[in-house]
């Protein structure tokens, strides 16, 4: 992969840009534009929920100061989520390579933001098991082997197969038909050859299927396992999985949907287990 900016380039990452965070001047400008003007001789009473003694003064002639509509902490959280999404995409695509160490300041320069939201996003990835903290250096992408991938496939099957079998007996055909566009979307994404795009549509399809069970905790746990199963193995080159492999994997979604509509328990079990163990 091409290197990014000179002097602080991290290996294998392309330069990207995330909207800059608002500075203090932007917040002050927003406050000035929205604050009420004082009018001599008029008495205004603060509305419900306003503390008229917020400044330590007792007054009945001024409303409580209007807080800015946009606060830096809210915008910073938004930037953090954008960075987290970008880093997850880079993990799946292989731009963040297993075993490599990446520093928050250098990645922040690549994304056009400060190191803080990058560090926060990396800490979230550390909680998910994608990276590990390297003191005074940054974050190392975890190296995974085929055994770990097989273990994830086994756990996913233990969770999802019983749920799908139960849903096949209770969900009407018309509800399954509503998921057909999601299955077809995975085929289109696979045809593009973009692993990151396919990973998103793959998770969306499985999430929609499991959501029919009405168990949010189940969906959350299953998606976490699914996301981890999509990270590349150590020693695997970016894009190692061919377009044909992705397309074959995507067509298993449509086959699974047909099996769910038919209520074929044996076929459902076989398709799900093959789908999990065959995904790389």
PESUL-V290839 format. One record per helix or strand. SS is the DSSP state (a for helix, b for strand). FROM is the first residue (numbers start at 1). TO is the last residue. If there is no record, write none. Layout:
ss-><SS/SS>
from-><FROM/FROM>
to-><TO/TO>
This chain:
ss-><a/a/b/a/a/b/b/a/a/a/a/a/a/a>
from-><24/72/101/104/115/131/138/146/173/180/195/216/243/265>
to-><34/93/102/111/128/134/141/170/177/192/211/229/262/278>
